[in-house]
Amino acid sequence: MIISLGALLAGLAGGYALVSLRSASEPLDASDESRKDQRELRRFIQRKWRNRLRRKRRELKQRQEQLDDARAELKTLAPDAVDAEKIEEVRSAVEEKNHKVNSLDGQRKAAFSRLDEAREGLVGALLKAADVEAESFTDGLMHGLIQNEEERSVRHQRRASQNLELESENSARQLIENAVYRYAESHSVDRLRSSIRIENSERHQLLLSLSPIFENELGMSLEATEREGMISIRGADPLTKETSQRILSKMLEGTADEAVFTSLKHTIEEQMKRQSSACLQEAIDELSAGEITGECRRLLDRLRYRHSYRQNQWRHAAEVGFLSGMLAWELGLDAHIARRGGLMHDIGKSMTHEVEGGHAVLGAVVARGENENAGVASCIGSHHGDEPPVGLEPYLVAAGDAISGARPGARVQGGEHHETLVRDLERIGRNPRKVDNAYTVRGGRELRVLLGMEDRSGRRIKISPDEMKEMASEMKSRIEDELTYPGTIDVTVIRRVVAEVTAR
């Protein structure tokens, strides 16, 4: 700072001298204007350096004050003689403690070394007393430890699996309850009647005489029943059965002939088509399932006049679509595919009376033929396990189908009828003497028959593939003749091949 100040003063003096020399060297006859400029220049230089000098002096004063404060603070911190003695005593005590710590550390290392030697000697003595080798003993010990850890991990895995299964079941129950509670639609639908009462005997005979017309035009036959005045409508298609019932109801009063039949048939078919289309469109709009056209739409329309175990299939399809979409939304899956797949999952039931095969597979074939989404087609085809599912949405549709069918009141006397059907199927399957066992799978839609390996005398049973086919055909005929069931039932005959040897 002092050097800077000196340089500043020297510069100021040099500038002043330079100005003075220039002033002295000028001729005496310089003009007043030149002298005025020189004076102004001199004042500017003096003013400039004076300000700088004043600023530097202020800075020097501040630095000097800071230095004085630091010196005063240093004096306050300087220990007196008593404090110095205490510090020296503490330093000596710390050095002594460090020396003791180093000594103890050395003793510890020596003790550990002696302990290792004693351990090695003890292990050697134990191995010698047990008459075993160190390597085999180590291997056995490691094997025991590994086995204990494996058993512990198995117990932990089993416990975790049980907890996960319990939590999953509770979560699934909660999801199902939430989905069921949120479905508030009415389940009541008019029952389809397959018979009609006619009090007038003449009208009764007249309508029975029209049976050939009904059979030619609608594929339905009119038959008299044991109950007096009743006419039963026989046929496979529930849609045309309902059409026939409505035509008969209209013909109870008035003319009953072929012309009236043709007129009523056209009018009633158009009326039923509008009703079924309106019902389906209502379900599509409520579920936001997207536009459905073509053959899929036609099959869905026909579900309005079809029942399964007294449950209306149109209501059932709408309910399954809602439940499947709700479950998919709760689980973070594609709710649109689940709703659309649930709504269309039973379209194959509208054609099972026309084509052989299960309704799930038939519906999937139609959906794929209509370029339906692969996930939706999989929901249709795999909701009964007939084909492998694509994605997780088919499982939700299967769950929604089961929930809708198991809802109280959905299927009147369904449980009793199912038990009877299963019992009768297994009775038919176990009848041949060559059968070892028979049981139903897929909710009563398939009968699996296991052929025996030996008869009662212990002799091996021999049966050819042709005999197996003949046996399956006989069971099929008995099922068709003796039982009443919706859809189709597959019969699978299985011949086991078992190789047995005895080692002596």
SEGUTI-914593 format. One record per residue (C-alpha): residue number from 1; x, y, z; residue in one letter. Coordinates in steps of 0.1 Angstrom, whole numbers. Layout:
N
NUM|X|Y|Z|A
...
end
This chain:
504
1|0|0|0|M
2|28|24|9|I
3|46|16|-24|I
4|14|24|-43|S
5|10|57|-25|L
6|46|66|-33|G
7|41|58|-69|A
8|10|79|-70|L
9|28|109|-55|L
10|57|105|-79|A
11|33|104|-108|G
12|15|135|-96|L
13|48|154|-92|A
14|61|142|-126|G
15|29|153|-143|G
16|31|187|-126|Y
17|68|191|-136|A
18|60|181|-172|L
19|33|207|-173|V
20|56|233|-158|S
21|84|225|-183|L
22|59|228|-212|R
23|47|261|-198|S
24|83|274|-195|A
25|93|263|-229|S
26|64|281|-246|E
27|71|315|-261|P
28|62|345|-241|L
29|40|357|-268|D
30|16|326|-265|A
31|-20|335|-268|S
32|-44|337|-239|D
33|-63|308|-253|E
34|-33|285|-251|S
35|-26|296|-215|R
36|-63|289|-206|K
37|-61|254|-221|D
38|-29|247|-202|Q
39|-45|258|-169|R
40|-76|237|-176|E
41|-54|207|-183|L
42|-34|213|-152|R
43|-65|215|-131|R
44|-79|183|-147|F
45|-47|164|-139|I
46|-46|177|-104|Q
47|-82|169|-98|R
48|-79|134|-112|K
49|-48|124|-91|W
50|-62|142|-61|R
51|-93|120|-61|N
52|-73|88|-66|R
53|-50|99|-38|L
54|-80|105|-15|R
55|-95|71|-23|R
56|-62|53|-17|K
57|-58|70|16|R
58|-93|59|27|R
59|-85|23|18|E
60|-51|25|36|L
61|-69|38|67|K
62|-94|9|66|Q
63|-67|-16|62|R
64|-48|-1|92|Q
65|-80|-3|113|E
66|-85|-40|104|Q
67|-48|-47|113|L
68|-52|-30|146|D
69|-84|-50|154|D
70|-66|-82|145|A
71|-37|-74|167|R
72|-60|-66|196|A
73|-79|-99|191|E
74|-46|-118|190|L
75|-36|-102|223|K
76|-68|-114|239|T
77|-63|-149|226|L
78|-27|-153|237|A
79|-25|-177|267|P
80|-10|-168|299|D
81|16|-188|317|A
82|-9|-209|336|V
83|-28|-218|305|D
84|4|-228|288|A
85|13|-252|316|E
86|-22|-268|314|K
87|-18|-273|277|I
88|15|-289|282|E
89|1|-312|308|E
90|-27|-323|285|V
91|-3|-329|257|R
92|18|-351|279|S
93|-12|-371|291|A
94|-24|-376|255|V
95|11|-388|244|E
96|11|-412|274|E
97|-24|-426|265|K
98|-13|-431|229|N
99|17|-450|241|H
100|-5|-473|262|K
101|-29|-478|233|V
102|-1|-488|210|N
103|12|-512|237|S
104|-23|-528|242|L
105|-27|-531|204|D
106|6|-551|202|G
107|-6|-573|231|Q
108|-39|-579|212|R
109|-21|-590|181|K
110|1|-613|200|A
111|-30|-628|218|A
112|-48|-633|185|F
113|-17|-650|171|S
114|-15|-674|201|R
115|-53|-680|198|L
116|-49|-690|161|D
117|-21|-713|170|E
118|-42|-729|198|A
119|-72|-732|174|R
120|-51|-749|148|E
121|-38|-773|174|G
122|-72|-780|188|L
123|-86|-787|153|V
124|-58|-810|145|G
125|-63|-829|178|A
126|-100|-832|171|L
127|-95|-844|136|L
128|-69|-870|149|K
129|-93|-881|177|A
130|-122|-884|152|A
131|-100|-901|126|D
132|-112|-879|97|V
133|-95|-858|71|E
134|-98|-821|72|A
135|-111|-818|36|E
136|-139|-844|41|S
137|-148|-828|74|F
138|-150|-794|58|T
139|-170|-807|29|D
140|-195|-824|53|G
141|-198|-792|73|L
142|-204|-771|42|M
143|-229|-796|30|H
144|-248|-794|63|G
145|-248|-756|63|L
146|-260|-755|27|I
147|-287|-780|34|Q
148|-299|-760|64|N
149|-299|-728|43|E
150|-319|-745|16|E
151|-345|-758|41|E
152|-347|-723|56|R
153|-352|-708|21|S
154|-378|-734|12|V
155|-397|-726|44|R
156|-394|-689|37|H
157|-406|-694|1|Q
158|-435|-715|12|R
159|-445|-689|38|R
160|-442|-661|13|A
161|-462|-681|-13|S
162|-490|-688|12|Q
163|-491|-651|22|N
164|-491|-641|-15|L
165|-519|-665|-23|E
166|-539|-653|7|L
167|-534|-616|-3|E
168|-542|-624|-39|S
169|-574|-641|-30|E
170|-584|-613|-7|N
171|-576|-587|-34|S
172|-595|-607|-60|A
173|-625|-610|-37|R
174|-625|-573|-31|Q
175|-622|-566|-69|L
176|-651|-589|-76|I
177|-673|-574|-49|E
178|-666|-538|-61|N
179|-674|-548|-97|A
180|-706|-566|-87|V
181|-718|-538|-65|Y
182|-713|-513|-93|R
183|-735|-532|-117|Y
184|-770|-519|-111|A
185|-789|-530|-142|E
186|-821|-550|-140|S
187|-817|-587|-146|H
188|-854|-594|-153|S
189|-862|-604|-189|V
190|-894|-619|-203|D
191|-891|-657|-204|R
192|-894|-673|-238|L
193|-923|-696|-240|R
194|-922|-728|-260|S
195|-959|-737|-257|S
196|-993|-720|-259|I
197|-1027|-728|-244|R
198|-1058|-729|-267|I
199|-1092|-733|-250|E
200|-1112|-738|-282|N
201|-1108|-773|-295|S
202|-1116|-764|-331|E
203|-1090|-736|-330|R
204|-1066|-761|-314|H
205|-1070|-785|-343|Q
206|-1069|-758|-369|L
207|-1035|-745|-355|L
208|-1021|-780|-353|L
209|-1030|-785|-390|S
210|-1006|-756|-398|L
211|-976|-775|-384|S
212|-963|-783|-419|P
213|-962|-746|-428|I
214|-943|-738|-396|F
215|-919|-766|-403|E
216|-912|-755|-439|N
217|-909|-718|-432|E
218|-894|-717|-397|L
219|-881|-752|-390|G
220|-905|-756|-361|M
221|-931|-782|-355|S
222|-964|-779|-336|L
223|-973|-809|-314|E
224|-1001|-816|-289|A
225|-990|-823|-254|T
226|-1005|-844|-226|E
227|-1019|-812|-210|R
228|-1053|-804|-224|E
229|-1054|-775|-248|G
230|-1016|-770|-250|M
231|-996|-769|-282|I
232|-958|-773|-279|S
233|-934|-757|-303|I
234|-905|-781|-311|R
235|-872|-768|-326|G
236|-836|-760|-319|A
237|-834|-723|-327|D
238|-848|-701|-299|P
239|-852|-671|-322|L
240|-876|-689|-346|T
241|-893|-706|-317|K
242|-901|-672|-302|E
243|-913|-661|-337|T
244|-936|-691|-339|S
245|-950|-685|-305|Q
246|-958|-649|-313|R
247|-974|-659|-346|I
248|-996|-685|-328|L
249|-1006|-659|-302|S
250|-1017|-636|-330|K
251|-1037|-664|-348|M
252|-1057|-673|-317|L
253|-1083|-649|-328|E
254|-1093|-645|-364|G
255|-1083|-662|-396|T
256|-1056|-689|-395|A
257|-1042|-699|-428|D
258|-1010|-697|-449|E
259|-1016|-662|-461|A
260|-1021|-649|-426|V
261|-990|-668|-415|F
262|-969|-652|-442|T
263|-981|-617|-433|S
264|-976|-622|-396|L
265|-942|-639|-401|K
266|-928|-609|-420|H
267|-943|-583|-395|T
268|-931|-602|-363|I
269|-896|-609|-377|E
270|-892|-572|-384|E
271|-905|-563|-350|Q
272|-882|-587|-332|M
273|-852|-576|-353|K
274|-858|-540|-343|R
275|-862|-549|-306|Q
276|-831|-570|-305|S
277|-811|-544|-324|S
278|-823|-517|-300|A
279|-814|-538|-270|C
280|-779|-545|-283|L
281|-772|-509|-292|Q
282|-782|-499|-257|E
283|-757|-523|-243|A
284|-730|-512|-267|I
285|-735|-475|-258|D
286|-735|-482|-221|E
287|-702|-502|-223|L
288|-686|-479|-249|S
289|-676|-510|-267|A
290|-673|-494|-301|G
291|-691|-502|-333|E
292|-700|-538|-340|I
293|-711|-547|-375|T
294|-714|-577|-399|G
295|-718|-613|-387|E
296|-708|-604|-352|C
297|-737|-579|-349|R
298|-762|-604|-364|R
299|-752|-631|-339|L
300|-753|-607|-310|L
301|-789|-596|-320|D
302|-800|-633|-319|R
303|-788|-635|-282|L
304|-818|-614|-272|R
305|-841|-644|-277|Y
306|-818|-671|-262|R
307|-816|-685|-227|H
308|-790|-707|-210|S
309|-801|-723|-177|Y
310|-830|-698|-178|R
311|-805|-669|-179|Q
312|-811|-645|-208|N
313|-779|-644|-230|Q
314|-783|-608|-240|W
315|-784|-596|-203|R
316|-756|-621|-195|H
317|-734|-607|-223|A
318|-739|-571|-212|A
319|-732|-580|-176|E
320|-700|-599|-185|V
321|-689|-570|-206|G
322|-694|-546|-177|F
323|-677|-569|-151|L
324|-648|-576|-173|S
325|-642|-539|-181|G
326|-644|-530|-144|M
327|-619|-557|-134|L
328|-595|-546|-162|A
329|-598|-510|-152|W
330|-590|-519|-115|E
331|-560|-540|-126|L
332|-546|-514|-151|G
333|-553|-536|-182|L
334|-570|-527|-215|D
335|-606|-521|-204|A
336|-619|-516|-239|H
337|-608|-550|-251|I
338|-622|-566|-219|A
339|-656|-549|-223|R
340|-658|-557|-260|R
341|-646|-593|-255|G
342|-671|-598|-226|G
343|-700|-584|-247|L
344|-692|-607|-276|M
345|-679|-638|-257|H
346|-711|-659|-263|D
347|-718|-650|-300|I
348|-711|-687|-308|G
349|-742|-697|-290|K
350|-763|-681|-317|S
351|-750|-707|-342|M
352|-744|-739|-322|T
353|-777|-754|-335|H
354|-764|-749|-370|E
355|-727|-758|-368|V
356|-709|-785|-349|E
357|-684|-774|-323|G
358|-681|-755|-290|G
359|-696|-720|-290|H
360|-664|-704|-278|A
361|-643|-717|-307|V
362|-671|-709|-332|L
363|-675|-674|-319|G
364|-637|-668|-322|A
365|-637|-681|-358|V
366|-664|-656|-367|V
367|-647|-627|-349|A
368|-614|-634|-367|R
369|-632|-637|-400|G
370|-646|-602|-393|E
371|-611|-588|-387|N
372|-618|-583|-350|E
373|-590|-573|-326|N
374|-568|-603|-317|A
375|-573|-597|-280|G
376|-611|-596|-284|V
377|-611|-628|-305|A
378|-590|-645|-278|S
379|-614|-634|-251|C
380|-642|-651|-271|I
381|-623|-683|-279|G
382|-605|-689|-246|S
383|-631|-680|-219|H
384|-638|-717|-215|H
385|-602|-729|-220|G
386|-608|-741|-256|D
387|-577|-723|-268|E
388|-547|-706|-252|P
389|-554|-670|-242|P
390|-536|-639|-257|V
391|-528|-615|-230|G
392|-545|-612|-196|L
393|-579|-598|-207|E
394|-593|-633|-216|P
395|-589|-644|-179|Y
396|-610|-614|-169|L
397|-637|-623|-193|V
398|-637|-659|-180|A
399|-640|-645|-145|A
400|-668|-621|-155|G
401|-686|-651|-172|D
402|-683|-671|-140|A
403|-694|-642|-118|I
404|-725|-636|-139|S
405|-735|-672|-140|G
406|-729|-677|-103|A
407|-749|-646|-93|R
408|-779|-656|-71|P
409|-810|-659|-92|G
410|-791|-658|-125|A
411|-796|-694|-133|R
412|-826|-709|-117|V
413|-820|-745|-106|Q
414|-787|-743|-124|G
415|-767|-760|-97|G
416|-791|-790|-94|E
417|-793|-794|-131|H
418|-755|-793|-134|H
419|-750|-819|-107|E
420|-775|-842|-124|T
421|-759|-837|-158|L
422|-724|-845|-144|V
423|-737|-875|-126|R
424|-755|-888|-157|D
425|-724|-882|-179|L
426|-701|-901|-156|E
427|-726|-929|-154|R
428|-726|-932|-192|I
429|-689|-930|-194|G
430|-682|-957|-167|R
431|-707|-982|-182|N
432|-683|-1002|-205|P
433|-663|-1028|-186|R
434|-631|-1017|-202|K
435|-633|-983|-186|V
436|-613|-976|-155|D
437|-627|-942|-147|N
438|-647|-913|-162|A
439|-651|-877|-152|Y
440|-664|-844|-166|T
441|-643|-813|-172|V
442|-648|-778|-185|R
443|-680|-773|-166|G
444|-697|-804|-180|G
445|-688|-796|-216|R
446|-664|-826|-219|E
447|-665|-862|-208|L
448|-631|-878|-204|R
449|-630|-916|-203|V
450|-599|-934|-191|L
451|-596|-970|-203|L
452|-583|-997|-179|G
453|-550|-1014|-182|M
454|-561|-1048|-168|E
455|-594|-1065|-162|D
456|-606|-1080|-130|R
457|-586|-1112|-137|S
458|-554|-1093|-140|G
459|-551|-1098|-178|R
460|-540|-1069|-199|R
461|-568|-1052|-219|I
462|-561|-1048|-256|K
463|-581|-1023|-275|I
464|-575|-1008|-310|S
465|-580|-972|-321|P
466|-611|-982|-341|D
467|-627|-998|-310|E
468|-620|-966|-291|M
469|-638|-945|-318|K
470|-667|-969|-318|E
471|-669|-967|-280|M
472|-668|-929|-281|A
473|-696|-929|-308|S
474|-718|-951|-286|E
475|-714|-928|-256|M
476|-722|-898|-279|K
477|-754|-915|-290|S
478|-765|-923|-255|R
479|-758|-887|-243|I
480|-779|-873|-272|E
481|-808|-898|-265|D
482|-809|-897|-227|E
483|-798|-862|-216|L
484|-809|-826|-221|T
485|-781|-800|-221|Y
486|-773|-767|-238|P
487|-745|-764|-264|G
488|-723|-794|-271|T
489|-705|-821|-251|I
490|-672|-835|-262|D
491|-663|-872|-255|V
492|-626|-880|-252|T
493|-615|-917|-247|V
494|-579|-920|-234|I
495|-558|-952|-236|R
496|-529|-951|-212|R
497|-495|-967|-220|V
498|-476|-977|-188|V
499|-443|-995|-188|A
500|-435|-1013|-155|E
501|-403|-1032|-146|V
502|-390|-1046|-113|T
503|-353|-1042|-103|A
504|-340|-1070|-81|R
end
